[in-house]
Amino acid sequence: MNIGPNTVVALDIELQDLWGNVLQKTDEPLLYLHGGDGILPALERALAGKTEGERLEVRLEPEDAFGDYDERLLRVEPRSRFPESVEPGMQFEGIPGDAPAETRGERPDDTIYTVTDVAGDAVVLDGNHPLAGMALKFLIRVDTVRPATRDEIERGSAADAASLLLRVVP
């Protein structure tokens, strides 16, 4: 069966930077619904028409992967707005107080911020995806292809919760 609309695809993926350093590798096949919202659009286009067992290498520039790095998403906030146990690597959705005007719009700040540094009375936050600004190489093996269930089509995603791994996080 070929990969096409309303098929569920299981992939083995190794994600590398352009120098060949492995950034991430699936332990178990990653499921996604072709035509749903579970994978980067550029990867979905590259996979269209492929069959079980096929291997491909896909290089994506930042704009086709996780976006360009946006310095406006860096924030320094008072440490008093965070739990005493705050440390680098912790993540927060939105931040107490107002979001920067250029990222705010008409809705509350729902950006996921990662703490990159805690220094004195300040916490440094980054709202960029960890892979933003990076060109990436995906080494992919198509494990299986099957028709999607009606429930998967209605939901717009494969049954596997891990299928959200390669989505662009807002």
Backbone bond lengths (Angstrom), bond angles and torsions (degrees), N, CA, C in turn:
res aa  C-N    CA-C-N  psi(-1)  N-CA   C-N-CA  omega(-1)  CA-C   N-CA-C  phi
1 M - - - 1.454 - - 1.521 108.77 -
2 N 1.318 116.90 137.15 1.457 122.54 178.74 1.524 110.58 -88.09
3 I 1.315 115.30 150.03 1.454 120.59 175.57 1.532 107.94 -71.25
4 G 1.314 115.36 127.94 1.459 121.43 179.04 1.512 109.09 -161.83
5 P 1.321 116.75 -175.04 1.464 119.90 -179.23 1.529 111.66 -53.44
6 N 1.319 114.74 140.17 1.462 123.05 176.94 1.527 113.86 60.62
7 T 1.332 115.88 35.38 1.461 120.85 168.87 1.525 107.50 -114.32
8 V 1.318 115.47 147.50 1.457 121.02 174.81 1.522 106.78 -102.49
9 V 1.323 114.53 127.98 1.455 121.61 -172.89 1.525 109.15 -118.16
10 A 1.330 115.91 135.20 1.465 121.60 173.85 1.528 107.20 -106.80
11 L 1.330 115.53 127.01 1.462 121.35 -176.11 1.514 111.38 -123.83
12 D 1.326 115.00 142.74 1.462 121.17 165.37 1.521 104.75 -99.83
13 I 1.324 116.66 125.89 1.464 120.68 -173.99 1.521 110.40 -130.63
14 E 1.327 113.98 135.49 1.457 120.88 168.42 1.516 106.10 -119.00
15 L 1.314 116.67 123.19 1.455 122.95 -179.06 1.520 107.85 -102.53
16 Q 1.340 115.38 127.30 1.459 120.94 -178.66 1.515 110.11 -128.08
17 D 1.339 115.17 156.29 1.455 118.39 168.22 1.531 106.34 -82.04
18 L 1.316 117.60 179.38 1.467 119.92 -175.05 1.528 113.69 -70.43
19 W 1.318 117.57 -11.85 1.454 121.62 178.53 1.528 111.69 -94.76
20 G 1.329 116.84 2.91 1.459 121.20 177.82 1.512 114.37 89.02
21 N 1.323 118.55 4.94 1.462 120.90 177.16 1.526 109.07 -73.73
22 V 1.321 116.41 127.88 1.462 120.72 -179.28 1.526 109.00 -74.72
23 L 1.339 115.71 123.44 1.460 122.01 179.55 1.515 111.37 -97.61
24 Q 1.320 115.52 -32.55 1.461 120.80 -177.38 1.524 107.95 -162.34
25 K 1.329 115.19 146.95 1.454 120.67 178.30 1.521 107.69 -145.92
26 T 1.327 116.22 135.87 1.459 118.96 179.63 1.517 110.20 -73.84
27 D 1.338 116.21 137.19 1.464 121.22 173.62 1.520 109.98 -84.87
28 E 1.330 114.74 -34.29 1.460 122.50 177.37 1.516 106.91 -128.25
29 P 1.318 117.86 154.48 1.469 118.81 -179.81 1.525 112.18 -55.38
30 L 1.317 115.34 140.13 1.449 124.25 177.51 1.524 108.36 -90.42
31 L 1.338 116.78 127.67 1.464 121.23 179.51 1.519 110.38 -97.61
32 Y 1.338 115.37 141.35 1.462 119.30 171.02 1.517 109.17 -148.78
33 L 1.322 115.11 154.66 1.458 122.49 176.54 1.517 107.66 -93.92
34 H 1.331 116.60 116.90 1.460 120.27 178.94 1.523 108.28 -67.94
35 G 1.323 116.11 122.00 1.452 121.20 -175.11 1.519 112.20 97.35
36 G 1.330 117.07 -3.15 1.464 121.51 177.32 1.511 109.88 -94.69
37 D 1.340 116.00 -148.54 1.462 118.93 -178.28 1.520 112.37 -122.11
38 G 1.333 118.19 26.93 1.450 120.48 -173.47 1.508 116.63 -96.38
39 I 1.330 118.76 3.81 1.464 119.59 -175.87 1.527 109.42 -151.47
40 L 1.312 116.76 157.99 1.462 121.08 178.10 1.532 109.60 -60.17
41 P 1.330 117.82 134.59 1.462 120.53 -178.78 1.532 114.02 -55.00
42 A 1.328 118.44 -38.21 1.471 120.49 -179.79 1.529 111.02 -66.45
43 L 1.336 117.78 -35.70 1.470 120.14 175.93 1.515 110.11 -68.58
44 E 1.314 116.71 -40.91 1.464 120.47 179.63 1.525 110.37 -60.32
45 R 1.332 117.08 -42.64 1.473 119.95 178.15 1.526 110.79 -62.38
46 A 1.324 117.29 -41.25 1.470 121.21 -179.18 1.529 111.49 -66.72
47 L 1.323 117.54 -29.28 1.464 121.83 -177.71 1.525 113.89 -85.30
48 A 1.326 117.71 -18.01 1.466 121.02 -177.46 1.525 110.63 -55.51
49 G 1.327 115.44 129.59 1.460 121.51 177.68 1.512 115.40 87.38
50 K 1.329 118.45 -10.27 1.470 121.46 179.83 1.526 109.81 -72.54
51 T 1.339 116.32 162.16 1.464 121.86 -178.91 1.516 110.30 -126.13
52 E 1.327 115.12 170.29 1.467 120.82 179.42 1.524 110.29 -54.07
53 G 1.334 114.93 137.89 1.457 121.69 177.54 1.515 114.39 88.11
54 E 1.309 118.71 -15.56 1.473 119.90 179.96 1.517 110.37 -68.74
55 R 1.328 114.32 148.02 1.462 122.30 176.52 1.519 108.28 -120.19
56 L 1.329 115.24 143.89 1.447 118.84 175.08 1.514 109.91 -148.83
57 E 1.321 114.09 157.07 1.457 122.53 175.61 1.516 106.49 -118.64
58 V 1.326 115.99 126.44 1.461 121.35 -177.50 1.522 108.20 -125.26
59 R 1.331 115.06 124.35 1.465 120.16 175.68 1.519 107.42 -102.93
60 L 1.325 115.59 129.23 1.459 120.85 179.38 1.525 109.99 -121.33
61 E 1.311 114.92 133.27 1.456 121.45 172.92 1.532 107.38 -78.73
62 P 1.325 118.36 161.16 1.468 120.49 -176.68 1.525 114.43 -50.45
63 E 1.324 117.60 -41.89 1.464 119.54 -176.79 1.527 112.53 -65.49
64 D 1.332 118.39 -20.66 1.463 122.19 177.44 1.526 112.30 -99.00
65 A 1.318 116.08 -6.13 1.465 120.25 -178.07 1.537 109.10 -110.80
66 F 1.318 117.27 -101.17 1.459 121.02 -174.49 1.521 113.08 -110.92
67 G 1.321 116.32 17.70 1.458 121.49 174.37 1.514 113.80 86.17
68 D 1.312 114.25 166.77 1.462 120.89 175.72 1.522 109.02 -74.82
69 Y 1.312 116.02 154.45 1.459 120.88 177.38 1.525 108.46 -71.94
70 D 1.319 117.48 128.77 1.455 123.53 -176.76 1.523 109.25 -113.23
71 E 1.335 116.04 106.84 1.470 120.52 -178.15 1.524 112.39 -63.79
72 R 1.343 117.82 -19.96 1.465 120.37 178.40 1.529 111.48 -67.62
73 L 1.351 117.04 -14.46 1.463 120.56 179.70 1.530 112.33 -91.57
74 L 1.331 117.00 5.52 1.470 121.42 172.04 1.513 107.63 -88.25
75 R 1.331 116.16 135.01 1.463 120.78 -178.79 1.520 109.42 -138.59
76 V 1.296 115.39 147.07 1.461 122.32 171.56 1.521 105.47 -118.94
77 E 1.317 115.74 121.28 1.465 121.81 -176.55 1.529 109.85 -122.62
78 P 1.321 116.87 154.47 1.470 119.46 176.22 1.534 110.58 -64.08
79 R 1.287 115.63 137.98 1.465 120.83 -179.57 1.532 111.44 -60.38
80 S 1.311 116.98 -26.76 1.471 121.36 -178.00 1.535 112.44 -63.24
81 R 1.321 118.34 -16.33 1.466 121.81 178.88 1.527 113.16 -84.54
82 F 1.325 116.83 1.08 1.467 121.46 -174.84 1.519 110.82 -125.35
83 P 1.327 115.84 161.82 1.469 118.75 175.81 1.532 110.29 -61.20
84 E 1.309 115.43 153.31 1.472 121.11 179.50 1.537 110.99 -56.53
85 S 1.323 117.02 -31.54 1.468 121.91 -175.41 1.533 113.47 -84.05
86 V 1.345 119.16 10.12 1.467 121.39 -177.20 1.529 110.46 -57.23
87 E 1.338 115.34 136.64 1.466 120.58 179.89 1.522 109.04 -153.25
88 P 1.352 116.82 159.40 1.463 120.40 179.32 1.532 111.53 -54.17
89 G 1.325 114.40 139.76 1.462 120.85 -179.25 1.522 113.04 100.82
90 M 1.332 117.31 -23.64 1.468 119.54 177.82 1.521 108.96 -66.99
91 Q 1.333 115.79 151.32 1.455 120.49 179.16 1.519 110.48 -124.36
92 F 1.338 114.82 147.15 1.449 122.11 179.01 1.523 108.52 -135.69
93 E 1.334 116.08 139.59 1.462 119.89 174.02 1.516 107.27 -92.10
94 G 1.328 114.95 120.12 1.458 119.39 -175.60 1.515 109.05 63.86
95 I 1.287 116.20 167.82 1.456 121.19 -178.16 1.519 107.29 -135.50
96 P 1.323 118.26 139.81 1.462 118.81 176.60 1.523 110.55 -52.39
97 G 1.304 116.52 140.84 1.461 120.56 -177.04 1.510 110.03 94.24
98 D 1.281 116.53 -175.74 1.460 121.63 -176.44 1.513 111.65 -81.42
99 A 1.327 114.61 144.32 1.464 120.46 171.49 1.525 107.95 -74.80
100 P 1.338 117.63 158.55 1.467 118.89 175.64 1.527 109.29 -57.46
101 A 1.326 116.89 143.06 1.470 121.89 -175.19 1.518 112.16 -54.07
102 E 1.336 118.29 -38.58 1.462 120.52 -176.29 1.525 112.97 -72.29
103 T 1.328 118.96 -15.22 1.467 120.88 178.40 1.521 112.01 -110.57
104 R 1.335 117.49 -4.86 1.451 121.22 -170.77 1.519 114.11 -77.29
105 G 1.311 119.79 -53.73 1.455 121.52 -176.36 1.519 109.69 63.90
106 E 1.332 116.31 -146.08 1.459 120.78 -176.93 1.514 112.81 -104.79
107 R 1.293 117.83 7.71 1.455 120.17 -177.89 1.521 109.05 -122.89
108 P 1.323 117.28 163.20 1.464 118.78 178.20 1.525 110.67 -64.53
109 D 1.301 115.62 158.19 1.465 121.05 179.54 1.521 109.39 -70.61
110 D 1.353 117.12 109.05 1.466 120.96 179.02 1.530 111.46 -109.44
111 T 1.322 116.03 17.26 1.457 121.02 178.05 1.523 109.88 -66.03
112 I 1.335 116.50 141.22 1.463 121.15 173.45 1.530 106.93 -87.51
113 Y 1.315 116.35 118.75 1.466 122.05 179.84 1.524 109.48 -104.97
114 T 1.323 115.62 137.89 1.459 121.88 175.28 1.526 108.30 -107.15
115 V 1.315 115.74 132.09 1.464 120.53 176.93 1.525 107.19 -73.13
116 T 1.340 115.72 121.38 1.466 119.33 179.42 1.525 112.80 -103.80
117 D 1.354 116.50 -19.67 1.453 119.43 179.66 1.533 109.14 -162.24
118 V 1.315 115.03 147.32 1.459 121.88 172.69 1.525 105.20 -127.97
119 A 1.342 114.82 115.05 1.461 119.08 -176.46 1.520 108.88 -134.87
120 G 1.311 115.72 115.82 1.457 119.66 179.13 1.520 110.80 59.73
121 D 1.321 115.61 -122.30 1.466 121.17 -178.79 1.522 112.76 -96.89
122 A 1.317 117.96 16.83 1.463 121.15 -176.40 1.527 111.51 -124.42
123 V 1.331 113.83 147.36 1.459 121.76 174.66 1.523 106.78 -120.78
124 V 1.336 116.64 125.91 1.465 121.86 179.12 1.520 107.73 -96.65
125 L 1.340 115.14 128.96 1.463 121.97 -175.90 1.522 110.22 -123.17
126 D 1.327 115.31 147.31 1.460 120.87 177.17 1.519 108.51 -128.90
127 G 1.327 117.13 120.12 1.458 122.33 -179.70 1.512 113.60 -92.26
128 N 1.329 118.33 3.90 1.460 121.69 176.99 1.522 110.68 -77.79
129 H 1.325 116.76 151.67 1.458 120.59 170.97 1.528 106.63 -61.52
130 P 1.326 119.63 143.38 1.470 120.95 -178.53 1.529 114.24 -56.38
131 L 1.336 117.75 -23.54 1.465 120.77 -179.65 1.535 112.40 -103.39
132 A 1.328 117.57 10.40 1.467 121.25 178.86 1.520 109.77 -61.45
133 G 1.318 115.39 141.04 1.458 121.36 177.62 1.514 114.33 82.34
134 M 1.317 117.98 0.79 1.463 121.11 -177.11 1.523 111.22 -107.29
135 A 1.337 115.89 135.55 1.457 120.49 166.87 1.526 105.64 -80.17
136 L 1.314 116.57 138.33 1.462 121.23 -172.62 1.520 111.48 -128.87
137 K 1.326 114.61 153.64 1.457 121.03 175.32 1.528 108.09 -119.47
138 F 1.326 116.11 125.47 1.456 122.88 178.34 1.518 108.42 -106.76
139 L 1.319 117.71 121.00 1.460 122.89 172.22 1.526 105.88 -100.73
140 I 1.331 115.83 115.32 1.457 120.82 -169.28 1.524 110.71 -123.30
141 R 1.327 115.20 138.54 1.462 122.07 169.93 1.521 106.73 -123.28
142 V 1.335 116.38 126.04 1.459 120.69 177.65 1.520 107.12 -78.71
143 D 1.315 116.16 114.61 1.459 121.72 -178.06 1.530 110.57 -81.94
144 T 1.329 117.10 -58.65 1.466 120.66 179.36 1.526 109.67 -142.99
145 V 1.329 115.11 157.79 1.467 123.44 174.11 1.523 106.42 -136.31
146 R 1.336 116.67 129.65 1.464 120.39 178.84 1.525 109.27 -143.58
147 P 1.338 116.85 159.28 1.463 118.67 175.35 1.529 109.82 -65.02
148 A 1.326 116.09 143.13 1.463 120.87 177.57 1.521 109.52 -75.69
149 T 1.315 116.14 150.82 1.465 120.67 174.05 1.529 108.78 -77.42
150 R 1.293 116.96 162.32 1.468 121.50 177.62 1.526 109.86 -59.09
151 D 1.344 117.14 -40.94 1.466 121.27 179.62 1.532 110.78 -62.07
152 E 1.335 118.04 -43.09 1.462 121.28 179.37 1.531 110.78 -63.18
153 I 1.334 116.67 -40.51 1.467 120.92 179.52 1.523 109.83 -65.00
154 E 1.325 117.30 -45.04 1.464 120.97 179.69 1.526 111.61 -63.88
155 R 1.335 116.70 -39.14 1.466 122.14 -178.95 1.534 111.05 -75.87
156 G 1.335 117.16 -27.15 1.460 121.16 -179.02 1.505 113.97 82.45
157 S 1.343 116.56 15.65 1.463 119.89 178.97 1.520 109.72 -153.42
158 A 1.328 115.37 159.92 1.458 121.53 178.20 1.522 109.65 -70.56
159 A 1.320 115.97 164.47 1.460 121.42 -177.02 1.518 113.09 -65.71
160 D 1.316 118.09 -22.15 1.457 122.98 -175.40 1.524 111.04 -81.65
161 A 1.337 117.39 121.29 1.466 121.27 179.69 1.527 111.68 -61.67
162 A 1.332 117.80 -27.90 1.462 120.96 179.24 1.521 111.65 -71.46
163 S 1.329 117.10 -5.84 1.460 120.48 -178.28 1.523 112.49 -65.99
164 L 1.312 118.78 -6.77 1.452 121.44 -178.86 1.521 112.36 -89.35
165 L 1.309 118.09 4.16 1.452 123.31 -174.73 1.518 114.06 -55.25
166 L 1.329 118.99 -40.21 1.454 120.78 -172.96 1.511 113.40 -103.58
167 R 1.311 117.63 20.55 1.454 119.74 175.70 1.514 109.75 -82.25
168 V 1.307 115.24 152.48 1.453 119.75 173.94 1.525 106.39 -77.83
169 V 1.316 115.64 124.01 1.459 120.69 -179.50 1.517 107.92 -85.86
170 P 1.351 118.40 128.73 1.462 119.86 -179.54 1.515 112.07 -62.90
